[in-house]
Amino acid sequence: MAGDVPPDSETNALPPPSAGAIVRLSVRVVVALVVGIFAVALALAGGTVHYIEGALLGAAAIFFLVYALRARPEKTRAQALGAPGADDGLAASAVAGQTAEKNASDSAARFEAVVEAHRTELAHVPPPERHKALLAFWRGELKARAMHYLDMVDQRPEIGDQVAQLHIKALMHAYLAGYLAGRGWAAREEAQQQAATVANAVCEALRGHGLNLDAFAFDLEKVIARALGEIVAMGVKDGEEQRIDKRK
């Protein structure tokens, strides 16, 4: 009928079996034949014991032959075509990665839009004393959980200023995300997600500066995300307190 796909079309055609699959099939068939020959030889030798041994070997030969035929390359390929393969998994991972990247981009755009909308009210956020406290907390977290990372940065004085700016921007972004949520200008869940997003961006930037982040026994991105998550929480608390003060 019109629209039917012929059985021999490229859509249903199976790719040729690999050399390895053919070799495995050949070996299994040869083993089955050899065992079968021994089984017949024992049976012809006469005697009850030989008959029993021959029967056992014959059963083993049949098993090997059936196993070889059930696992033949054509069947294996047909099963592979009917089930999700490695390419499907890679495609799904790529789609998931693109989705996550788009969500992160959308979240960053919303963050910037809210900051722009309340720029006047955020002009002095955080106040100097709070800023110092945030820096002290950040440095303490890195010293306690990522001392080897700080040592690596110290060994690269030519990028020290750039890395310091990355740190300050990251913690300020996290604090503002929390503050916006505390004021009711952004969703708290999205504010917390900023910690992971910013941590990933920081680590990518550090790799861009030539730092080998895989040399550590700890996951630097998780250390940074944890510290930024705490800073987000500080921002939420300050934002809530400011909102309450505004109502009075």
C-alpha positions as CSV (number, residue, x, y, z in Angstrom):
1,M,0.0,0.0,0.0
2,A,1.0,3.6,-0.5
3,G,3.1,4.9,2.4
4,D,4.2,1.4,3.5
5,V,8.0,1.0,3.9
6,P,9.3,-2.0,1.9
7,P,11.1,-4.6,4.0
8,D,14.3,-4.1,2.1
9,S,14.4,-0.3,2.4
10,E,17.2,1.5,4.1
11,T,14.9,2.2,7.1
12,N,14.7,-1.5,8.1
13,A,18.1,-2.6,6.7
14,L,20.4,-4.0,9.4
15,P,24.1,-3.0,9.4
16,P,26.5,-5.8,8.8
17,P,27.7,-7.7,11.9
18,S,31.1,-6.7,13.3
19,A,34.1,-8.9,13.0
20,G,34.2,-9.5,16.7
21,A,30.6,-10.7,16.7
22,I,31.3,-13.2,13.9
23,V,34.4,-14.5,15.7
24,R,32.5,-15.0,19.0
25,L,29.8,-16.9,17.1
26,S,32.4,-19.1,15.3
27,V,34.1,-19.9,18.6
28,R,30.9,-20.9,20.3
29,V,29.9,-23.2,17.4
30,V,33.4,-24.8,17.3
31,V,33.3,-25.4,21.0
32,A,29.8,-27.0,20.7
33,L,31.0,-29.3,17.8
34,V,34.2,-30.4,19.7
35,V,32.2,-31.2,22.8
36,G,29.7,-33.1,20.7
37,I,32.5,-35.1,19.1
38,F,33.8,-36.1,22.5
39,A,30.4,-37.0,23.6
40,V,29.9,-39.4,20.6
41,A,33.3,-40.9,21.1
42,L,32.6,-41.7,24.8
43,A,29.2,-43.2,24.0
44,L,30.8,-45.5,21.3
45,A,33.5,-46.6,23.8
46,G,30.9,-48.6,25.7
47,G,30.2,-49.0,29.3
48,T,27.7,-47.4,31.6
49,V,30.2,-44.8,32.9
50,H,31.1,-43.8,29.3
51,Y,27.5,-43.6,28.4
52,I,26.8,-41.2,31.3
53,E,29.8,-39.1,30.5
54,G,28.8,-39.0,26.8
55,A,25.3,-38.0,27.7
56,L,26.6,-35.1,29.9
57,L,29.0,-33.9,27.2
58,G,26.2,-34.2,24.7
59,A,24.0,-32.0,26.8
60,A,26.8,-29.5,27.2
61,A,27.3,-29.5,23.4
62,I,23.6,-28.8,22.8
63,F,23.8,-26.0,25.4
64,F,26.7,-24.3,23.7
65,L,25.1,-24.7,20.3
66,V,21.8,-23.2,21.5
67,Y,23.6,-20.4,23.3
68,A,25.6,-19.6,20.1
69,L,22.5,-19.5,17.9
70,R,20.5,-17.4,20.4
71,A,23.3,-14.8,20.6
72,R,24.1,-14.7,16.9
73,P,25.0,-11.3,15.5
74,E,21.8,-10.8,13.5
75,K,19.6,-11.2,16.6
76,T,21.8,-9.0,18.7
77,R,21.7,-6.2,16.1
78,A,18.0,-6.5,15.7
79,Q,17.5,-6.2,19.5
80,A,19.9,-3.2,19.5
81,L,17.8,-1.5,16.8
82,G,14.6,-2.0,18.9
83,A,16.1,-0.6,22.1
84,P,17.6,2.9,23.0
85,G,21.3,2.9,22.2
86,A,24.3,4.9,23.2
87,D,23.4,7.6,20.6
88,D,20.0,8.0,22.2
89,G,21.6,8.5,25.6
90,L,24.0,11.1,24.2
91,A,21.2,12.9,22.4
92,A,19.1,12.9,25.7
93,S,22.1,14.3,27.6
94,A,22.7,17.0,25.0
95,V,19.1,18.1,25.2
96,A,19.2,18.1,29.0
97,G,22.4,20.2,28.9
98,Q,20.8,22.7,26.5
99,T,17.7,22.9,28.6
100,A,19.7,23.6,31.8
101,E,21.8,26.2,30.0
102,K,18.7,27.9,28.7
103,N,17.1,27.9,32.1
104,A,20.3,29.4,33.6
105,S,20.4,32.0,30.9
106,D,16.7,32.9,31.5
107,S,17.3,33.1,35.3
108,A,20.2,35.4,34.8
109,A,18.2,37.6,32.6
110,R,15.4,37.9,35.1
111,F,17.9,38.6,37.8
112,E,19.4,41.5,35.8
113,A,16.0,42.8,35.0
114,V,15.0,42.9,38.7
115,V,18.3,44.6,39.7
116,E,17.8,47.2,37.0
117,A,14.2,47.8,38.1
118,H,15.3,48.5,41.8
119,R,18.7,50.0,41.1
120,T,18.0,53.1,43.2
121,E,17.0,51.0,46.2
122,L,20.0,48.8,45.8
123,A,22.5,51.6,45.5
124,H,23.8,51.1,49.1
125,V,23.2,47.3,49.4
126,P,25.0,45.9,51.2
127,P,26.3,48.6,53.6
128,P,30.0,48.7,54.2
129,E,30.0,46.7,57.4
130,R,27.9,43.9,55.9
131,H,30.2,43.9,52.9
132,K,33.2,43.3,55.2
133,A,31.3,40.5,56.9
134,L,30.5,38.8,53.6
135,L,34.1,39.0,52.6
136,A,35.3,37.6,55.9
137,F,32.8,34.7,55.6
138,W,33.9,33.9,52.1
139,R,37.5,33.9,52.9
140,G,36.9,31.7,55.9
141,E,35.0,29.2,53.9
142,L,37.7,28.9,51.3
143,K,40.5,28.7,53.8
144,A,38.6,26.0,55.7
145,R,37.5,23.9,52.7
146,A,39.7,24.9,49.8
147,M,43.1,25.9,51.1
148,H,44.9,24.1,48.3
149,Y,42.9,26.2,45.8
150,L,44.1,29.4,47.5
151,D,47.6,28.1,47.4
152,M,47.4,27.5,43.7
153,V,46.1,31.0,43.1
154,D,48.9,32.4,45.3
155,Q,51.4,30.7,43.0
156,R,49.9,32.6,40.0
157,P,50.3,36.3,41.0
158,E,49.7,37.4,37.4
159,I,46.0,36.3,37.7
160,G,45.5,37.2,41.4
161,D,43.6,40.4,40.7
162,Q,41.3,38.7,38.1
163,V,40.5,35.8,40.5
164,A,39.8,38.3,43.4
165,Q,37.3,40.1,41.2
166,L,35.7,36.8,40.3
167,H,35.3,36.1,44.0
168,I,33.8,39.5,44.8
169,K,31.4,39.4,41.9
170,A,30.2,35.9,42.8
171,L,29.5,36.7,46.4
172,M,27.8,40.0,45.6
173,H,25.6,38.3,43.0
174,A,24.6,35.6,45.5
175,Y,23.9,38.2,48.2
176,L,21.8,40.4,45.9
177,A,19.9,37.3,44.7
178,G,19.0,36.5,48.3
179,Y,18.3,40.2,49.1
180,L,15.9,40.5,46.2
181,A,14.0,37.3,47.4
182,G,13.9,38.7,50.9
183,R,12.3,41.9,49.7
184,G,9.8,39.9,47.7
185,W,11.1,41.0,44.3
186,A,12.3,37.5,43.3
187,A,11.4,33.8,44.0
188,R,13.4,32.3,46.8
189,E,13.9,29.0,44.9
190,E,15.4,30.9,42.0
191,A,17.6,32.9,44.4
192,Q,19.0,29.6,45.8
193,Q,19.6,28.3,42.3
194,Q,21.8,31.3,41.6
195,A,24.4,29.8,44.0
196,A,24.9,26.7,41.8
197,T,24.8,28.8,38.6
198,V,27.3,31.3,39.8
199,A,29.6,28.6,41.2
200,N,29.6,26.9,37.8
201,A,30.4,30.2,36.0
202,V,33.3,30.9,38.5
203,C,34.9,27.5,37.9
204,E,34.6,27.9,34.2
205,A,36.3,31.3,34.4
206,L,39.0,29.8,36.6
207,R,39.7,27.1,34.1
208,G,39.9,29.8,31.5
209,H,42.8,31.3,33.5
210,G,44.6,28.0,33.2
211,L,43.9,26.6,36.7
212,N,43.7,22.8,37.0
213,L,40.6,22.4,39.3
214,D,40.8,18.6,38.9
215,A,44.0,18.5,40.9
216,F,42.2,18.8,44.2
217,A,40.8,16.0,46.4
218,F,37.7,18.1,46.8
219,D,35.1,19.5,44.3
220,L,35.8,23.2,44.2
221,E,32.5,23.9,42.5
222,K,30.6,22.3,45.4
223,V,32.7,24.3,47.9
224,I,31.9,27.5,46.2
225,A,28.2,26.7,45.7
226,R,27.9,25.8,49.4
227,A,29.5,29.1,50.4
228,L,27.4,31.1,48.0
229,G,24.3,29.3,49.2
230,E,25.0,30.6,52.7
231,I,25.5,34.1,51.4
232,V,22.2,33.9,49.5
233,A,20.6,33.0,52.9
234,M,22.2,36.0,54.5
235,G,20.8,38.2,51.7
236,V,17.3,36.8,52.2
237,K,17.5,37.5,55.9
238,D,18.7,41.1,55.3
239,G,16.0,41.7,52.7
240,E,13.3,40.4,55.0
241,E,14.4,42.7,57.8
242,Q,14.6,45.7,55.4
243,R,11.0,44.9,54.2
244,I,9.7,44.8,57.7
245,D,11.4,48.1,58.5
246,K,9.9,49.7,55.4
247,R,6.4,48.7,56.7
248,K,6.9,50.4,60.0
